[in-house]
Amino acid sequence: MTRAEMDALGWDSCDIILVTGDAYIDHPSFGMALVGRLLEAQGYKVGIISQPDWTSVDPFRALGKPNLYWGITAGNMDSMVNRYTADRKIRSDDAYTPNAEPNKRPDRAVTVYAQRVREAYPGVPVIVGSIEASLRRIAHYDYWSDKVRRSVLFESKADLLIFGNAERALVDVTRRIAAGENIKNIRDLRGTAFLVPQGWLPDEEWSVHNSTRVDVPGRIDKQPNPYAMALEDPKACALDNAAPEPEVKPVIIMTREQRQAAAREKAAKTVVRLPSFETVSEDPVMYAHASRVFHLESNPGNARALVQAHGDRDVWLNPPPLPLAMDEMDNVYDLSYARAPHPSYGKAHIPAWEMIRYSVNIMRGCFGGCTFCSITEHEGRIIQSRSEPSILREIELIRDTTKNFAGTITDLGGPTANMYRLACKEKSIEESCRRLSCVYPTICSNLGTDHSKLISLYRKARAIPGVKKILIGSGLRYDLAVRSPEYVKELVTHHVGGLLKIAPEHTEQGTLSKMMKPGI
């Protein structure tokens, strides 16, 4: 984080410099620490600039010019969500900042940081990532400005965007840049997005499909005026002289078999063209259509590349990254983290660190597909789990090295508490599936819901000497839990602090159906 630290390591320069909107905490729950340790393990010299003053270019020159590239992230949260309430008022605190001090990151931090590093050292490649970049990789509705905004690639002018969990793509692109390849020529990595001239294709074997081959756009019905008199609004009641309703053609819903057949049409050499930024900005039906196609093309087993025009250029999205295997997950979480905030923070209180310091992340991903949630879109719906030995080693590490540990592990979880090692019963079915959710409207018959591996993990974790209590703090998917009475018994007997916490988002079926959530 400082030149003095570089000197102590004997470094004249850094290969990669990462810029983050969060305080630097060397723990795998924080993206920059995970990425930094991963690249360090590959033999690269990695510097981190945490929460720089964006009003000046000088903080971005603190570690000098990187040899390979800049890596830019807003932090663990979208900077706008982090900085503003739902009423668009500035929050009074920031959980990812020492002493919860607010206003330590700019609005749209990915864009601002990318612009500043360009100013600091022109010509150095810029790669953006994090949840902010991932969820803004195509034209998207922005609540804060109440309009559809362009892809973050245009605003940040980044050379490459890596979306989702980026470990594999980041290592690959780093090796290729280190080998002398121009970042503008790196166009074949899964989980990456970039700008190209409109109509660009990797080679002549590629074909372009219009998005209407994937999904048929719907329509918006005009809402009747509930206060209108009958003569003012003929639709308000049945009148003998009312004009006949115009014939409306029904929306065609493609069957699962049709979607699977379409997905098999040269998926590896096919790109699906979404409606342009200009179109989705003006037409809400086409915006909804583009969003649905975007989600339908999210299974790494059958997803095709996507492209969307913005003026005279295209945003090209390669298919999502393949899930990490269990040994790869173990390697990522077994790296040599200090498991503490950077010493420069002294005794400052960092709320996000206090929340996770005694917790263990056991898995990634969520197959719930809830329409209001970013987890499935960012991490994917295929569960990526760590092995039991890796998880148990981390618990022992917390016991032995984390300051003030009193014997309580506050969470063994992830995006969802009880999806550990749950998966489709057949790999071939998983790779061809086009469902947006494995559990809505009903739990898929092909989904394995056996909680025995999670129960085994809980029991082994409780048996570790020095561990007095294992609590489960992650959200529980109760429609899955009731499939395993033994799991529910294990959970409520040993792993809750008197009350079981669940989070029903609503009580009414109409609203829940829009959220793709089960009833209560």
N, C-alpha and C positions, 0 to 999 in steps of 0.2 A: 504493500500500500504506500510505501515511501521509498525515496531514493536511498535512504540509510539502510533499509532492509535489503535492497538490491545489492548495495555495497557489501553488506554482511555475507551475502550469498556468493559474492564474487561475480555478479552479473554486470556487464556493460550495458546490456539492453534486454528487453523482453521479446520473446517470439510473438506472443499474443497478449494483448491488454483487454481485459474485460471491464466494462463500465456497467454499474448496477445502481438502481434507485433505492436499494435496501442497505441497511447496515451490514457490514461483512461479518458473518457468523460462520465459522468453519464447521459445518454440520451438514449431513446429506439432505436435510429437509429444506435447505436453502440452495436455490439453483446455481448461483455463482460459485459456491463452495464445491458443489458436486462437479460442475463443468471444469472448474480450475484443477481439482485433484485428478480428474479423469485425464485431462491433457498433460498434467505434470507426470502422471504414470506412463504416458506415451513418450516421455523424454523432452517435452517442451518447457520453456521458461515462461511462466504465466504470471502476469501482474494484474492486480485488481484495483480499480478506482471506484470507491464506494461513495455514493451520494455527493458527487461533486457540485460545486456552485456553478449552475448552468448560465449564470449571467455574465460569466467571463470565460475566455478560452484557456486561461492559464492553468486551472486545475487539470485540464485534459492533457497538458504537456508535462505533468508532474513526473511521469515515469519514462518520458522520452518517446521516441517513435518506435512502434512495434515492427518487428522484422517481417511478420506474416500478415496479420490482419487485426482489426478491432472487432470485439464481440460486444454487442449492445443488448441490454435487457432493461425493462422498466422495474424488474424485481419479481417477487412471488405473486404479486397482484397487478391487475391493470391499474395504471397510475390514476385514471379518472375515478374508478371505484374506490381506490385507496384514499383519494384526496377529497372527494365530495360525497355528501349524503344523497339520498334519493330525492330530496328537495333542492338539489343543486347548491347546497350550502357547504362551505369549506368545513371539513371535519376539524375538531379541536385537538385531535391526537392522531398519531401514526404508530401502529403497533410494531413496525419494522425499523423504527428509528430510536436511538438512545434517548432514554427518558420520555419516550412517546412524543417527542417534539414534532409538531406539524410543519408543513411547508418546506420540507427538505428535498422535495422532488418536484419537477415541473409538470404541468399538464402535458399529456401525450409524450411521456418521457422518452420512449423509443425514438420518436422523431427528433426531439430536441437534442438528445445526446448524439444521435447520428450526425446531425448538422454541425454540432460543435467539434466532433473529432475530424470531420472533413476540413473544418476551418483550421484546426490545430496542425494537421499533417495531411495536406492534399495528396491524393494518389495512392493512399494506403487502402486496401480493400476493407469494406465494412459489411459485417454479417450481423443481422438482427434476429432475435429470438424472444422467448418467454411467452407467457400467456397473452400479453398485450399484442404482440406481433402475430401470434398464431391465430387469434380470433378476429384479427383485422386484415387477414391476408387477401380477401376479396372485397368488393364493394359491400359495405355493411351499414346498417342503421346505427347511428350514434345518438344515444339518448341525450347526451349533454348538449349537443348542438341541435337536436331534433331534426336531423336530416340524414340522408344517405351520403356517406363519405367514401372517397376512393380508397383503394388498397393502401395500406401503410407503406408499401414499397414505393409508391409515388411520393408520398409526403416525406419519407425519410431519405429517399434516394439511395437506399442500400443496394449493394451488389447482389446479395443473396439473403433470403429469409429461410430459416430452418424452423419448421413448425412441429408441434407435438413434443414428445420426449426425444431429445436430439442427440443422444450419445453416439449412436452409430454413424449418423450423417456427419456429425461434427468431427469425429476422428478421421473419417474418410476425406472430408474436404480439407482438413488441416494437412494431412499427409500429401495430398495432391498439390496444394499451394507450396508446401515445403519442397516438393520435388521440382518446382519451377513452372507448374501449370498455371495459366492465367485464369483467374476466378470467373471471367466472362465465358470461358469454355466449359465450365463445370455445369452441365445441364442434365445429367443422367442419374442424380442421386434421389432416392426416395425421401420424402419428407422435406423437400426444398421447393421454394417458389422464387421466381425472378421475372424481370421484365424483358420482353422481346418485341421486335417489330411486328405489327399486325400481320397475321397470316403465316408467321414463322412456324416451321415444322422441323423436327430433328433430322429427318431424311424423307425421301420420296415414298417410302413404304408406309408412312403414317397416313391414317384417314381421319377425317373430322366428322363427328356426329353432332347434329343439333340437339340441344338439351330436351327438346320435345319428344325425342325418341326414348328418353328415360322416364319422363313424367309429363302428363298432360296438364297444362295450366288450367286452373279453375276459374271461378268468376266471383264477383262480389254482388250480393243481393242488396238492393236498396232497402234500408230500414224504414218501415212505415211510421208515420207520425202518430204517437199514441194519443195525442190531444186533438187530432183533426176530426171535424164533423164528417158525417157520411158523404155529404155532397162535395166536401172539399177533397176528400180522399176516397175514391171509389173502392180502394182495397180494404177500407176499414170495415165494411160489411158487404153482404151479398145483395146487390141491387139487380133488378130485372134488366135495367138498361145499361148495366156496366159493360164496358168494352171487354171483349174476350182477352184473356191473358195471351201474350205472344208465346209461341212455342219455343221452349228452351231445350237445347240438346243436352242430355245428361253428360256429366263428367265421366270420362272413361278411366277406370282404375285398372292398371295393369296387374295381372295376377303374378303370384310369386314365380310361377314357371316361366311366364313371359319375361319377367325381369331377369331371371337367371339365364335364359336363352340370349337375351340382349347383352348380358354381361360377358358371355363367352365369345362374342363377336370380336375376335382379334383384340382383346382387351390390352394386351401389351403394346400394341401399335395403334391404339385409338385414343383420341382426345375428344372430350365432350365440350362443346362450346356453350357457355352460359350466356344468358342475355347480357348485353353490355351494361357498363356503369350508367350510361345515359338513359338506357331503357328502364333499368330497375329504379333509378332515381325518380322517374315520372310515373311509373305504373306499379301500384302495390301488388297486383296479381302476379306480374312477372317477377317482382322481388320475392314473393312467397314461393313461386316456382323455382327460382334460382336457389333459394335456401334449401328447398326440399331435394333438389338434385345434388347440391353440395353435401347433404347428409347421406343420401343414398350411395354416393361414391366415397364412402369412408371406411369400408372394410378392406384392409390391406390385401386380403385374399383375392378380391375381384375388382377393386376400385381402378378406374381409369384416370388418366391425367385430365385436368380441367383447364380451360382457358377462358378468360373474360376480357373483352375489349374495354379499354379506357381511352377514348379518343383514337389516336393513330397508333397506339401501342397496346400490347396484350400483357396481362398477368398470366403466367404459366405456372400451374401447380402440378408437380409430380404426384404420383400416388402416395398415400400415407406410409410412414415407416413400418417395417415389420416389427412385431413385438419382440422384446428381448427375451431370450431363453433364460431359464432359471439360473444357470451358471453365470450368465452375463449380468443378471440382476445382482447376484452375490458379489461379483467382482466390483460392481459400481459401489455397493454399500459397504464393502470391506476395505475401501481405500483408507489411507492414513489421515483421517480427519482429526483436528485438534478438539472438536466437540465443545467449542467455546467461542464467545465473541472475540474479536480482535483485541489485543491488549491495550490498544490506544483508547478504547472506550472506558478503561478503568472500572469503576464500580457503577457505571450508568445502568439503569434499569431498561431492558429491552423487552417489552411485553411478548413479542412473538417467540423470543428465545425462552422466556419463562414458561410458555405454554408447552413447548415441545422438548425441553431439555431432558425429561425422563420418559419420553415416548419413543416407540419404534415403528417405523413404516415397514409393513410386511408385504404390501402389494401395490399395484397401480392399475388404473383403468376402472371402468364401470360399464356394465351392459344394461343399465337402467334406461338410458336414452331419454331422460326427462327433458322436456322441451325448454325449460327455463335454465338449465344447468350447463356449465361449460366443460365439465369433467370428461364426458364421453367425446365431445368434439376435440378436446385437447389431448387427452391421454389414450383415447380409443376405447372400444367396448370389449376388447379381448383382455382378460385379466392376466397380468404379469406378476408372478409371485416369487418371493425369495424362498430359499430352502430353510428347513427347520434349523440345521446347524448354524447357518449365517445369522438367523434371527436370535438364536440363543447366545451366540457369541457377542452380539451387540448388547444384549441385556447384561451379560457379565461385564462388558466394557463400561457400561453406565455405572454399574455397581462399584467397579474398581477405580474409575477415573473421574466421574462427574462430581463436582463439589456439592456438598450438602445433601447427597442422596441418602434418604431415610428408609429405603426399602420398598417404596411404592413406584411401580411403573404405571404411568398415567394413561397409556394407550398402547395397544397392539392393534394397529389398524391401517387405514388408508382412506381412499375416497369413500368406501363403504366398509363397515365393520365385518360383515359376514359374506364376502365374496372370495375369500382366500382360496385359491386353487380350484375354484369352480370354473367349468368350461363346457363347451359343446361336447356331446358324447362321441361325435365323429369329426375328425379333422376335415374331411372332405366336405361335410355339410357346413361346417364353420366357414370354410374358405369360399363357399358359393352363396352364403346367406346374404339376403338384402334387407332383412328386417331392421328397423330403426331401434328396436328394443327387444331384448330377449325375455322380458317379463311383463310387457304390456301389449295388448289388453289382458292376456293371460300368460302364465309362465310357459315357455316353449317346451314341448315334450322332448326335444333333443337336448335340453339344458340339464347338465348334471347338478343336482342340488344337495349332494351328500356333504354334510358338514363334519365328517369324522376326522379329516386331516386338521381342521381348525381346532376341534376339541382336543386332539392329541397335542397340538402346539400349546394350547392353554395349559394343559396338565404338566407338560415338560417345563414350561416357563415358571409355573408356580413352584416347581420342585427345586429350582436353582437356589443354593444356599445364599442367604443374605437378602433374598427377595421375600418381602412380607405380604405384598398385595399386588395383583395385576388387575388394573381397571381397564375397561373398554370405553374410550371416549369418542370414537368415531360413530357416525350415524348408522343405525341398524336398519336393514331392509327387512321389515317384519313379514312381508309376504313370502320371503324365502325362509326366514327363521322358523315359521310355523310348519314348514315341511320337515323340520328336524326337531322333534320334542326333546331329544337328548341334548341338543345344542342349547335350547332355551333353558333347560334345567341347569346345565353347566354354567351358563351365562349369569342367570339370576342368583345362583347359589354362591358363586365365587368371584364374580367380576363386575358387580355394580355396587355403588356406594349407598345402598338402601333404596334407591329409586332407579328404575330403568328409563333412560332418556330416549325418546323417539321424536321425530319431527314431521308430523302430518302437515302438509302445506295448505290443506283446505279440507272442508267437510262436505262440500256439495259436489255431486257427481259431474255436473256440467263443467265446472271449473277444473276439477281433477282430470277430466277427459282431455282437456286442452293441454294440461301439463304432462299427460301420459303417466299419471300416478294412480295407484290402486286406492280403493275406498278404505275407510277405517271402520 
